């Protein structure tokens, strides 16, 4: 008897283990490791993943698997092993680690079909199956099961003559199109044409068209209807007369089908690029796993080094994964890869619909592409012959997932690189301190690009002290210097990027008489004012309310907007420079599909003078006509309760500055700030990463923070404050009793945002260097809290090496 070990889709501590199920006789030899199956679990039927098969089980009465959900495994052996590692490293449930590797379309309700492969002829199929597919190109899974032919079908799927298609309810369906073929040989159709009645003009036209344009795989129905001006009813009549057959074939949703990507040729490399690419090519050639940190100033041509390294990998018949931060996955980035490698590239990012992502993932699984360009989750692309993994802008915090499994894409990349003996390249103009420290200690190999591609100068940066502007009577959000430079660019017909680190109209609403600030009733955080909808919104729980006209506390009418949002800047610009054409890019203007690309294209075509935006314009943009970058409020991130705030400020300012003067025209940058003396702003204005690194490392050493220590953050949440406080106390006492004296345990204290969605939040922070007992201790805390408090609604979440301290 064959038995399958299954991880079931119930993410709780009690069910986080393998369950044994009997493999029914008809599925013997079909059910394989890595497949999803439907299994009975209690009263219901749920999805599970087969992680192993065996001959014996200790369980006396085994239930049987209901049915497989796949005919071929969706997770290969490497991904299954990686799920084990991920579970241990991030302290998540095994099912969460398995789910994160699949596209969203495969996590929903499903209906399955078996389809004839597009380019295969049904003549290759066995007689039994041919009967069923006689006049169809697909049959439903239920029908196949009823006719007891699934084992036979599996052989055909493995041989590539049939394939299984998931029709996912309410999420993603495979896209199909109708097509028509002649039902009888051409000479027979020609003789039958004379038998058609004289008034059947359209029927004759369709048959003539098919005879003239007969293609083995059929002619699209739309093409015929357009060419002959016929209607669907004519087609239906011809089908009934058995003169034609209409079928549906699966087509990929191509998010880029309207776009033509002109092919590009490799550029000749500069001396610096040559020097940097050699160790990478050497690592590819000798199949040695190394992690490289490619540290190059903005505009130094890191992308070209990536492209030529990938070229080498493809020539060796291997595959490549390229990760790009979500907000930098601009059309420009896609164009560079599609232009160089054409249809070899699949793109995965949040701008695609669920169906488009599903299709791109299937192209990877079917080995139809060799390169994946995508955001964080693309690191799990189901390749089996990796030759290189590249992480661009490696310092970006979006590479860390904030919900379970809380993995960092860089760790997964190094794990996979090790497995495939291939290089991992981390690229950045402002590497994270952790990566740079590793490069300094030779854990990573440092490769440096200090000059821009065209030997161009880095932009001139000036820092404006906004306190002085206020003293001299300028109450506008634009300093005199920035305003004069804006006017100058308008006259010269050059373009400007204005960067602001927040969206919305104003940060908050405050009463000038009593100081009242309107807070979210469910979260301890002020509401943000949105002018377009005239509403106050909470950016944490989504609570919305109308804007008050009077202060709810003291009834004063002196209630005013504070802070600056993108909408407000846009209004001010329109008042001060009515002739300027402004494009605003923030979460509100780019929420519709394709809007991101449309706005950038308009700017690239010169239809606007000023691009005003939030973080999404800080990266990846490369327009020749941008000669001025203005940073309106450099301090926004500096004062957050986060030990990385100086690092994030420095990185963002350097990245934004790098958008100016990338081509022939020289660039200028104006940074407006209320704290010009802060070292992160001083060093960013000089684009001096090395000095910033030295200063910040000193601060981190004093504070015992990464990279000198590792950290783990425990967050305890519940609706009752006293409950949270008492459980937090117990947890921190337990930690102190178990961990060594060299570890530092801070807390418990209220989180920087002490309440979200009516749940109080407390946290403990552990700083440690070597702590052999840590994983075991944290695992015990999770298990205990699940068993003791889960029924009361208390949650404990653990983030090892967190990037969000709030």
C-alpha positions in Angstrom: 0.0 0.0 0.0 1.3 3.5 -0.9 1.0 6.3 1.5 1.4 10.0 1.0 2.6 12.5 3.6 0.6 15.7 3.2 0.9 19.2 4.6 -2.7 20.5 4.8 -3.9 24.0 4.2 -4.8 24.8 7.8 -2.2 27.4 9.1 -2.3 26.6 12.9 0.2 25.2 15.3 -1.8 22.1 16.0 -2.0 21.1 12.3 1.6 22.2 11.3 2.8 18.7 10.6 2.6 15.9 8.0 -0.6 13.8 7.8 -0.6 10.4 6.3 -3.2 9.5 3.6 -3.7 6.4 1.7 -3.2 6.6 -2.1 -6.2 4.9 -3.7 -5.3 2.1 -6.2 -6.3 4.2 -9.2 -3.9 7.0 -8.3 -0.9 4.6 -7.5 2.1 5.8 -9.6 0.3 9.0 -10.4 0.5 10.9 -7.1 4.0 12.4 -6.9 5.9 14.5 -4.4 5.3 18.3 -5.1 1.7 17.8 -6.2 -1.3 19.4 -4.6 -4.1 17.1 -3.6 -7.6 17.3 -2.2 -7.8 15.4 1.1 -10.6 14.9 3.7 -9.8 16.8 6.9 -12.4 16.5 9.6 -15.8 17.1 7.9 -14.4 19.1 4.9 -12.2 18.6 1.9 -9.2 20.8 1.6 -6.1 21.3 -0.4 -2.8 19.8 0.7 0.8 19.4 -0.6 2.4 16.0 -1.0 5.8 16.2 0.6 6.7 12.6 0.6 5.5 9.0 -0.1 6.2 5.8 1.8 5.0 2.2 2.2 4.0 2.1 5.9 2.3 4.3 8.5 1.9 4.1 12.2 -1.7 5.4 11.9 -4.2 2.5 12.1 -7.2 3.9 10.1 -6.0 6.0 7.2 -8.3 8.2 5.1 -7.7 8.2 1.4 -6.8 11.1 -0.9 -9.9 12.3 -2.7 -8.1 13.4 -5.9 -5.0 15.0 -7.2 -5.2 18.7 -8.2 -2.3 18.4 -10.5 -1.1 15.9 -13.0 2.5 17.1 -12.8 4.1 18.4 -9.6 3.9 22.2 -9.1 6.8 22.3 -6.7 10.1 20.6 -7.5 12.4 18.9 -5.0 14.5 22.0 -4.5 11.6 24.2 -3.6 10.2 21.6 -1.2 13.6 21.5 0.6 13.7 25.3 0.6 10.2 25.3 2.3 11.8 23.3 5.2 14.6 25.8 5.5 12.2 28.8 5.2 10.0 27.3 8.0 12.9 27.0 10.3 14.5 30.4 9.5 11.3 32.5 9.6 9.4 30.5 12.3 6.4 30.2 10.0 4.0 27.3 9.3 5.1 24.8 6.7 1.9 25.5 4.7 2.7 29.3 4.5 6.2 28.5 3.2 4.7 26.2 0.4 2.0 28.7 -0.5 4.4 31.7 -0.9 6.1 29.8 -3.8 2.9 29.7 -6.0 1.1 32.4 -7.9 -2.2 33.7 -6.3 -4.2 32.0 -9.0 -3.3 28.6 -7.5 -4.5 29.5 -4.1 -8.2 29.8 -4.8 -11.2 27.7 -5.7 -10.4 25.7 -8.8 -11.9 23.9 -11.7 -9.6 21.9 -13.9 -9.5 20.9 -17.5 -7.3 18.7 -19.7 -6.4 20.4 -23.0 -4.7 19.3 -26.2 -1.3 21.0 -26.4 -1.5 23.8 -28.9 1.1 22.5 -31.3 0.2 18.8 -31.0 -1.9 16.8 -33.4 -4.5 14.5 -31.8 -3.4 11.6 -34.0 -0.6 11.0 -31.5 -3.0 10.1 -28.8 -4.1 6.6 -27.8 -7.3 5.4 -29.4 -9.2 5.5 -26.1 -8.4 9.1 -25.5 -8.8 10.1 -29.1 -12.4 9.0 -28.9 -13.0 11.4 -26.1 -11.2 14.3 -27.8 -12.9 13.5 -31.1 -14.3 16.9 -31.8 -13.0 18.7 -28.7 -9.8 20.2 -27.7 -10.5 20.0 -24.0 -12.4 17.9 -21.4 -13.2 18.7 -17.8 -11.4 16.9 -15.0 -14.8 15.6 -13.7 -15.6 14.0 -17.1 -12.2 12.4 -17.3 -12.6 11.0 -13.7 -16.1 9.7 -14.6 -14.7 7.8 -17.6 -11.8 6.5 -15.4 -9.1 7.6 -17.8 -7.0 9.8 -15.6 -4.0 7.4 -15.4 -3.9 7.2 -19.2 -4.1 11.0 -19.4 -1.2 11.4 -17.1 1.1 9.6 -19.5 0.0 12.0 -22.3 0.6 15.0 -20.0 4.1 13.8 -19.1 4.7 13.3 -22.9 3.6 16.8 -23.5 0.7 15.9 -25.8 -1.9 17.0 -23.3 -1.7 19.6 -20.6 -3.7 20.4 -17.5 -5.2 23.9 -17.2 -6.5 25.3 -13.9 -9.7 27.3 -14.3 -9.6 29.2 -11.1 -12.9 30.4 -9.9 -13.1 34.2 -9.2 -9.3 34.5 -9.5 -7.7 33.5 -12.8 -9.0 31.6 -15.8 -6.9 30.5 -18.7 -7.7 32.8 -21.6 -9.0 31.1 -24.7 -9.9 32.2 -28.2 -12.2 30.5 -30.7 -10.9 29.1 -33.9 -12.3 27.2 -36.9 -11.1 24.3 -39.0 -12.7 22.5 -41.9 -14.5 19.3 -40.8 -13.9 17.5 -44.1 -11.1 17.2 -46.7 -10.7 20.3 -49.0 -11.8 18.5 -52.2 -14.9 17.2 -50.5 -15.8 20.7 -49.2 -15.3 22.1 -52.8 -17.8 19.6 -54.2 -20.3 20.3 -51.3 -20.1 24.1 -52.0 -22.3 23.5 -55.1 -25.0 21.9 -52.9 -25.5 24.9 -50.7 -28.6 27.0 -51.5 -28.1 30.1 -53.7 -29.1 32.5 -50.8 -26.4 31.0 -48.5 -23.9 33.6 -49.6 -22.2 34.2 -46.3 -21.8 30.4 -45.7 -20.1 30.1 -49.1 -17.8 33.1 -48.3 -16.7 31.5 -45.0 -15.9 28.2 -46.7 -14.0 29.9 -49.6 -12.1 31.9 -47.0 -11.2 28.8 -45.1 -10.1 26.9 -48.3 -7.9 29.9 -49.3 -6.4 30.4 -45.8 -6.6 26.8 -44.4 -4.1 26.4 -41.6 -3.5 23.2 -39.8 -4.1 24.7 -36.4 -7.2 26.5 -37.6 -8.2 30.1 -38.3 -9.3 32.5 -35.5 -13.1 33.0 -35.6 -12.7 36.8 -35.2 -10.5 36.9 -38.3 -13.1 35.1 -40.4 -16.0 37.2 -39.1 -14.2 40.4 -39.9 -13.0 39.3 -43.3 -16.4 38.1 -44.5 -18.7 40.4 -42.5 -20.6 37.3 -41.3 -22.3 36.7 -37.9 -22.0 34.0 -35.3 -25.3 32.4 -36.5 -23.7 31.6 -39.9 -20.8 29.9 -38.1 -23.4 27.9 -36.0 -25.2 26.8 -39.1 -22.0 25.5 -40.7 -21.1 23.6 -37.5 -24.6 22.0 -37.5 -24.1 21.0 -41.2 -20.8 19.3 -40.1 -18.8 21.4 -42.6 -16.6 23.2 -40.0 -15.5 22.5 -36.4 -15.2 25.4 -34.0 -12.9 24.9 -31.0 -11.3 27.0 -28.3 -7.5 27.2 -27.8 -5.7 28.6 -24.8 -3.7 31.7 -25.3 -1.4 33.5 -22.9 -2.4 36.9 -21.6 0.5 39.1 -22.7 0.7 42.3 -20.6 3.1 43.6 -23.2 1.4 42.6 -26.5 0.7 46.3 -27.4 4.4 47.1 -26.9 7.1 46.6 -29.4 10.5 46.2 -27.9 13.2 47.2 -30.3 16.1 44.7 -30.0 19.2 46.2 -28.4 22.8 45.1 -28.7 25.4 44.9 -25.9 27.3 48.1 -25.3 31.0 48.1 -25.2 32.0 48.2 -21.5 34.1 50.8 -19.8 37.3 49.8 -18.1 35.5 49.8 -14.7 32.7 47.7 -16.0 35.2 45.2 -17.6 37.0 44.9 -14.2 33.7 44.3 -12.4 32.2 41.8 -14.7 35.3 39.5 -14.9 34.9 37.9 -11.4 31.2 37.3 -12.1 31.9 35.6 -15.5 34.6 33.6 -13.8 32.2 32.4 -11.2 29.7 31.4 -13.9 32.4 29.7 -15.9 33.7 27.6 -13.0 30.3 27.0 -11.4 31.4 28.5 -8.1 28.9 30.1 -5.7 29.9 33.6 -4.7 28.0 36.6 -3.5 29.1 39.9 -5.2 28.2 43.4 -4.0 28.2 45.6 -7.1 28.6 49.1 -5.6 28.2 51.7 -8.3 27.1 55.3 -8.3 23.8 56.2 -9.9 24.1 56.1 -13.7 27.4 54.0 -13.6 25.9 51.3 -15.8 25.2 48.5 -13.4 22.3 47.3 -15.6 24.7 46.7 -18.5 26.9 44.5 -16.3 23.7 42.5 -15.3 22.7 42.1 -19.0 26.0 40.9 -20.2 26.4 38.4 -17.2 22.9 37.0 -18.1 24.0 36.7 -21.8 26.8 34.4 -20.7 24.4 32.4 -18.5 22.0 31.9 -21.4 24.8 30.9 -23.7 25.6 28.1 -21.2 22.0 27.0 -21.5 21.1 28.1 -18.0 18.5 30.5 -16.4 18.5 33.8 -14.6 16.4 35.5 -11.9 16.5 39.3 -11.7 14.9 41.0 -8.7 13.9 44.7 -8.9 12.1 46.6 -6.1 8.4 46.8 -6.8 8.4 50.6 -7.3 11.4 50.5 -9.6 9.8 47.9 -11.9 9.2 50.7 -14.4 8.4 50.1 -18.0 12.0 51.3 -18.7 13.4 48.4 -16.7 11.2 45.9 -18.5 12.2 47.4 -21.8 15.9 46.9 -21.1 15.5 43.2 -20.5 12.8 42.5 -23.2 14.9 44.6 -25.6 18.0 42.4 -25.0 16.4 38.9 -24.6 13.0 39.2 -26.3 10.6 36.4 -25.6 13.1 34.6 -23.3 11.8 37.0 -20.5 8.9 36.6 -18.1 7.9 39.5 -15.9 6.2 39.1 -12.5 5.0 42.2 -10.6 2.0 43.6 -8.8 0.9 45.7 -11.8 -0.2 42.5 -13.6 -3.6 40.9 -13.1 -3.9 37.6 -11.3 -4.4 35.9 -14.7 -1.4 37.5 -16.3 0.8 36.5 -13.3 -0.5 33.0 -13.6 0.4 32.8 -17.3 3.9 34.2 -16.7 4.4 31.7 -14.0 3.3 28.8 -16.3 5.7 30.0 -19.0 8.5 29.6 -16.4 7.2 26.2 -15.2 6.9 25.0 -18.8 10.5 26.1 -19.5 9.4 28.5 -22.2 11.5 31.3 -20.8 15.0 31.6 -19.4 14.9 34.9 -17.6 12.5 36.2 -14.9 12.4 39.8 -14.0 10.2 40.5 -11.0 9.6 41.9 -7.5 10.3 40.0 -4.3 8.3 36.7 -4.9 10.0 36.1 -8.2 12.9 34.7 -6.2 10.8 31.5 -6.0 10.6 31.1 -9.8 10.5 27.3 -10.5 13.7 27.1 -12.5 15.8 24.0 -12.3 19.0 25.1 -13.8 19.9 28.5 -12.4 23.0 30.2 -13.6 22.8 33.6 -11.9 20.6 35.6 -9.4 20.7 39.4 -9.5 19.2 41.7 -6.9 19.1 45.3 -8.0 18.8 48.1 -5.4 19.6 45.4 -2.8 19.2 47.9 0.0 15.5 48.3 -0.6 13.3 47.3 2.4 10.6 45.9 0.1 12.7 42.8 -0.4 11.6 41.8 3.2 8.1 40.3 3.4 6.2 41.8 6.3 3.7 38.9 6.8 4.4 35.2 7.2 6.7 33.8 6.0 8.8 36.9 6.9 11.7 36.1 4.5 14.2 38.4 3.0 14.7 37.8 -0.7 18.5 38.2 -0.3 18.7 35.2 2.1 16.6 33.1 -0.3 18.9 34.2 -3.2 22.0 33.2 -1.4 20.4 29.8 -0.4 19.5 29.1 -4.0 22.8 30.3 -5.4 24.6 27.9 -3.0 22.4 25.1 -4.2 23.1 25.7 -7.9 26.8 26.7 -7.5 26.1 30.0 -9.2 26.8 33.7 -8.5 24.5 36.1 -6.6 25.0 39.7 -7.6 23.7 42.4 -5.2 23.7 45.9 -6.9 23.3 49.3 -5.3 24.5 52.9 -5.3 23.8 52.9 -1.6 24.2 49.4 -0.2 22.6 48.4 3.1 25.1 48.7 6.0 24.8 44.9 6.6 25.8 44.1 3.0 28.7 46.6 2.9 30.0 45.4 6.2 30.0 41.8 4.8 31.8 43.0 1.8 34.4 44.7 4.0 34.9 41.4 5.8 35.2 39.5 2.5 32.0 37.5 3.1 30.8 39.1 -0.1 33.2 40.2 -2.9 33.1 43.9 -3.5 33.0 45.2 -7.1 33.1 49.0 -7.5 31.9 51.4 -10.2 32.9 55.0 -9.3 32.2 56.8 -12.5 29.1 57.5 -14.5 28.8 55.7 -17.9 29.3 58.8 -20.1 32.1 60.1 -17.7 29.4 62.6 -16.8 29.7 64.5 -13.5 27.4 63.7 -10.6 24.8 66.5 -10.1 25.6 69.6 -8.1 23.7 69.4 -4.8 22.7 72.4 -2.6 21.1 72.1 0.8 18.6 74.8 1.8 17.9 75.4 5.5 14.1 76.0 5.6 14.4 77.6 9.0 16.3 80.5 7.4 13.7 80.8 4.7 11.0 81.2 7.4 13.1 83.8 9.2 13.4 85.8 6.0 9.6 85.7 5.6 9.2 83.0 2.9 6.3 80.9 4.1 5.9 79.0 0.8 6.8 75.3 0.5 9.4 76.3 -2.1 12.7 78.0 -1.1 13.7 81.0 -3.1 16.6 79.0 -4.7 14.3 76.1 -5.7 11.7 78.4 -7.1 14.2 80.4 -9.2 15.7 77.2 -10.6 12.2 75.9 -11.4 11.5 79.1 -13.4 14.8 78.8 -15.1 14.1 75.2 -16.2 10.7 76.2 -17.6 12.4 78.9 -19.7 15.0 76.4 -21.0 12.3 73.8 -21.7 14.1 71.3 -19.5 12.4 68.9 -17.1 12.2 68.8 -13.3 11.5 66.0 -10.7 10.0 67.2 -7.4 10.1 64.5 -4.7 8.0 64.5 -1.6 8.0 61.6 0.9 4.2 61.3 1.5 0.9 61.2 -0.3 -2.4 62.9 0.4 -3.0 66.6 0.8 -1.8 67.5 4.3 -0.5 65.2 7.0 -3.0 66.0 9.6 -5.6 68.5 10.8 -4.9 70.5 14.0 -6.9 73.1 16.0 -4.8 76.3 16.4 -6.6 77.2 19.6 -6.4 74.0 21.7 -3.9 71.9 19.7 -6.4 69.1 19.1 -5.3 66.7 16.3 -7.9 64.3 14.9 -6.9 60.7 15.6 -8.2 57.4 14.2 -10.7 56.0 16.7 -9.3 52.4 16.2 -5.6 53.2 15.9 -3.4 55.6 17.9 -2.4 57.6 14.9 -3.5 60.9 13.3 -5.8 60.8 10.3 -4.5 62.0 6.9 -6.4 64.6 5.0 -7.2 63.7 1.3 -8.4 66.8 -0.6 -9.8 65.0 -3.7 -12.4 63.0 -1.7 -12.5 65.7 1.1 -12.0 62.9 3.6 -9.8 62.1 6.6 -8.3 58.6 6.2 -6.3 56.2 8.4 -3.4 54.7 6.4 -3.3 51.7 8.7 -6.9 50.3 9.1 -8.6 52.2 6.3 -11.0 54.1 8.6 -12.6 57.2 6.8 -14.5 60.2 8.1 -15.5 63.7 6.9 -13.4 66.7 7.5 -14.5 68.7 10.6 -15.3 72.4 10.1 -15.1 73.1 13.9 -12.8 71.6 16.5 -14.6 68.8 18.2 -12.8 69.7 21.5 -13.3 73.5 21.9 -15.6 74.4 19.0 -13.0 76.8 17.6 -13.2 77.4 13.8 -9.4 77.8 13.6 -8.9 74.2 12.5 -6.1 74.1 9.9 -4.2 71.6 7.7 -0.6 70.9 8.7 2.2 69.2 6.8 2.5 68.9 3.0 1.1 66.3 0.7 1.5 65.8 -3.0 -2.0 67.2 -3.8 -1.2 70.3 -1.9 2.2 70.8 -3.7 0.4 70.4 -7.0 -2.1 73.2 -6.1 0.7 75.5 -5.0 2.6 74.9 -8.2 -0.4 75.7 -10.3 -0.8 79.0 -8.4 2.8 80.0 -8.5 3.7 78.7 -12.0 0.4 78.5 -14.0 2.3 77.8 -17.2 4.0 74.7 -15.8 2.5 71.3 -16.9 2.6 69.0 -13.9 2.2 65.2 -13.7 1.6 63.9 -10.1 2.5 60.3 -9.3 1.5 58.8 -6.0 -0.6 55.9 -4.8 -3.8 57.8 -5.5 -3.0 58.6 -9.2 -1.4 55.3 -10.1 -3.8 52.8 -8.5 -5.5 52.0 -11.9 -3.8 49.3 -14.0 -1.3 50.8 -16.5 -1.6 54.3 -15.1 2.0 54.2 -13.9 3.3 53.5 -17.4 1.0 56.0 -19.0 2.1 58.9 -16.8 5.8 58.0 -17.3 5.4 57.8 -21.0 3.7 61.2 -21.1 6.7 62.7 -19.1 9.2 60.9 -21.4 7.5 62.4 -24.5 7.9 65.9 -23.0 4.2 66.4 -22.4 5.0 67.8 -18.9 7.6 70.0 -17.3 7.5 68.8 -13.7 7.1 65.3 -12.4 5.9 65.5 -8.8 5.8 62.3 -6.8 6.4 60.1 -3.8 8.9 57.2 -3.4 7.9 55.6 -6.7 9.8 58.2 -8.7 13.0 57.9 -6.7 14.3 54.8 -8.6 15.0 53.5 -12.0 13.9 56.6 -14.0 16.3 57.6 -16.8 15.1 60.6 -18.9 17.7 62.7 -20.7 15.9 66.0 -20.2 15.8 66.0 -16.4 18.2 68.6 -15.2 16.8 69.5 -11.8 15.6 67.5 -8.8 14.0 69.1 -5.9 13.5 67.3 -2.5 10.8 69.2 -0.7 11.1 67.7 2.8 14.2 65.7 3.4 13.4 65.2 7.1 10.2 63.2 6.9 11.9 59.9 7.6 14.7 61.1 9.8 12.5 61.4 12.9 10.8 58.0 12.8 11.4 55.6 15.8 13.6 53.3 13.7 17.3 52.7 14.0 17.6 52.7 10.2 16.0 56.1 9.7 19.3 57.9 8.9 20.3 55.1 6.5 16.9 55.2 4.7 17.1 59.0 4.4 20.6 58.9 3.0 19.6 56.2 0.5 16.5 58.0 -0.7 18.2 61.3 -1.1 21.1 59.8 -3.0 18.7 57.8 -5.3 16.5 60.8 -6.1 19.6 63.0 -6.7 20.7 60.3 -9.2 17.8 61.0 -11.5 19.3 64.4 -12.6 21.9 64.9 -15.3 22.2 61.3 -16.4 22.9 62.2 -20.1 24.5 65.2 -21.8 22.9 68.0 -19.8 24.4 68.7 -16.4 22.1 68.2 -13.4 21.4 70.1 -10.2 19.7 69.0 -7.0 18.1 71.2 -4.3 17.4 69.5 -0.9 15.1 71.4 1.4 15.4 70.5 5.1 14.9 71.8 8.7 18.0 69.8 9.9 20.8 70.5 7.4 23.4 69.7 10.0 22.3 66.0 10.2 25.1 63.7 8.9 22.8 61.7 6.6 21.7 64.9 4.8 25.3 66.3 4.7 26.8 63.1 3.2 23.9 62.6 0.8 24.4 66.2 -0.6 28.1 65.2 -1.3 27.0 61.7 -2.6 29.6 60.4 -0.2 28.6 56.9 0.8 31.9 55.9 2.4 31.9 58.8 4.9 28.2 58.1 5.7 29.0 54.4 6.2 31.8 55.2 8.7 29.6 57.6 10.7 26.5 55.4 10.7 28.6 52.3 11.7 29.8 54.2 14.7 26.3 55.1 15.7 25.2 51.5 15.3 28.1 50.2 17.4 27.2 52.6 20.2 23.5 51.5 20.1 24.3 47.7 19.6 22.3 47.5 16.4 22.9 45.5 13.1 25.4 44.8 11.6 27.1 44.5 15.0 24.1 42.6 16.5 21.3 40.5 15.0 17.8 41.5 16.2 14.5 39.8 16.6 11.2 41.6 17.3 8.3 40.1 19.2 4.9 41.8 18.9 2.0 40.9 21.2 -1.5 42.2 20.3 -4.9 41.9 21.9 -8.0 44.0 22.4 -7.5 44.1 26.2 -4.5 46.3 27.2 -4.0 44.6 30.6 -3.9 41.2 28.9 -1.2 42.4 26.5 0.9 43.9 29.3 0.8 40.7 31.5 1.6 38.3 28.6 4.4 40.6 27.4 5.9 40.6 30.9 5.8 36.8 31.0 7.4 36.5 27.6 10.3 38.8 28.4 10.9 37.1 31.7 11.0 33.7 29.9 13.5 35.2 27.3 15.7 36.5 30.1 15.7 33.1 31.8 16.6 31.2 28.6 19.1 33.4 26.7 22.7 34.1 27.5 23.9 37.1 29.4 25.5 38.5 26.2 22.1 39.1 24.6 20.2 42.3 25.2 16.5 42.2 25.8 14.6 45.5 25.5 11.0 45.8 26.7 8.2 45.0 26.9 7.1 48.5 25.8 4.2 49.8 23.9 4.8 49.8 20.1 5.5 53.1 18.4 1.9 52.8 17.1 0.4 51.5 20.3 -3.0 50.5 18.8 -4.1 49.4 15.3 -7.6 48.3 14.5 -8.6 48.4 18.2 -5.9 46.0 19.1 -3.2 47.1 21.6 0.4 46.3 20.7 3.4 45.7 22.9 6.8 44.6 21.8 10.1 43.1 23.0 13.3 43.5 21.1 16.2 40.9 21.3 19.7 41.9 20.3 22.1 39.0 20.1 25.4 37.8 18.5 25.5 34.1 18.9 22.5 32.6 20.5 22.3 28.8 20.1 19.1 28.6 22.2 17.2 31.4 20.3 15.3 29.5 17.6 14.2 26.8 20.2 13.1 29.5 22.7 11.1 31.5 20.1 9.5 28.3 18.9 8.4 27.5 22.5 6.9 31.0 22.9 4.9 30.5 19.7 3.7 27.1 20.6 2.7 28.1 24.1 0.9 31.3 23.0 -1.0 29.3 20.3 -2.1 26.6 22.9 -2.8 29.0 25.8 -4.1 32.3 24.2 -5.2 31.6 20.6 -8.8 31.0 21.7 -8.8 34.3 23.5 -7.7 36.2 20.4 -4.2 37.1 21.6 -1.5 36.9 18.9 2.3 36.8 19.2 4.2 37.4 16.0 8.0 37.1 15.7 10.1 38.9 13.1 13.7 37.8 12.9 15.8 40.6 11.5 12.8 43.0 11.1 12.8 46.0 8.7 9.7 47.6 10.1 10.1 48.6 13.7 6.7 50.3 13.9 
